[in-house]
Amino acid sequence: MRIAGCIFGGFSALLILHWFYQDIWLLLFIVFWGTYFFSYGFSHFEKYSYFYLQASVALIIALVQGDSKIVSIDPVFQRLSGM
């Protein structure tokens, strides 16, 4: 479940970055709702809770890169390969 959650969260982050990486406010909005969705799955589906936890961690680690805009997706690939 851990590997599947990391892959799903990382793939979600890459899709989000592909479409919304220039607009910081929209990106923050999507990070909030993505984390909310994964947290909801973590707390309501006991059988798949570890999957949702890992997906949430992968999403946050991949998308939060400091206090500025994301200029490249290379750090995302580095962080996801580290997981």
C-alpha positions in Angstrom: 0.0 0.0 0.0 2.9 2.4 0.7 4.3 2.2 -2.8 0.9 2.5 -4.4 0.1 5.5 -2.3 3.4 7.2 -3.1 2.9 6.6 -6.8 -0.7 7.8 -6.8 0.1 11.0 -4.8 3.2 11.7 -6.9 1.3 11.2 -10.1 -1.4 13.5 -8.8 1.2 16.1 -8.0 2.8 15.9 -11.5 -0.6 16.3 -13.1 -1.4 19.3 -11.0 2.0 20.9 -11.8 1.5 20.2 -15.5 -1.6 22.3 -15.6 -1.4 24.8 -12.7 2.3 25.5 -11.9 2.2 29.2 -12.8 -0.7 30.3 -10.7 0.3 30.2 -7.0 -3.2 30.8 -5.6 -4.8 28.1 -7.6 -2.0 25.8 -6.7 -2.5 26.5 -3.0 -6.2 25.9 -3.4 -5.6 22.5 -5.1 -3.1 21.5 -2.5 -5.6 22.2 0.2 -8.4 20.2 -1.4 -6.1 17.4 -2.5 -4.9 17.1 1.1 -8.4 17.3 2.3 -9.5 14.5 -0.1 -6.6 12.2 1.0 -7.3 12.9 4.7 -10.9 12.1 4.2 -10.0 8.8 2.7 -7.5 8.1 5.5 -10.1 8.6 8.2 -13.1 7.0 6.5 -11.7 3.9 4.7 -9.9 1.8 7.3 -8.8 -0.8 4.8 -7.0 1.8 2.6 -6.0 4.3 5.2 -2.2 3.8 4.7 -2.6 4.3 1.0 -4.3 7.7 1.5 -1.8 8.7 4.1 1.2 8.0 1.8 -0.6 9.7 -1.1 -1.2 12.8 1.0 2.5 12.9 2.1 3.7 12.5 -1.5 1.4 15.2 -2.7 2.6 17.7 -0.1 6.3 16.9 -0.5 6.1 17.2 -4.2 4.1 20.4 -4.4 5.4 22.5 -1.5 8.8 23.8 -2.6 9.2 26.9 -0.6 7.6 30.3 -0.6 7.8 31.0 -4.4 6.4 29.7 -7.6 7.5 26.4 -9.0 9.9 27.0 -11.9 10.9 23.4 -12.7 9.5 20.0 -12.0 13.0 18.5 -11.5 12.8 18.9 -7.7 9.5 17.0 -7.8 11.1 14.1 -9.6 14.0 14.1 -7.1 11.7 14.1 -4.1 9.5 11.4 -5.5 12.4 9.2 -6.3 13.7 9.6 -2.8 10.5 8.3 -1.4 
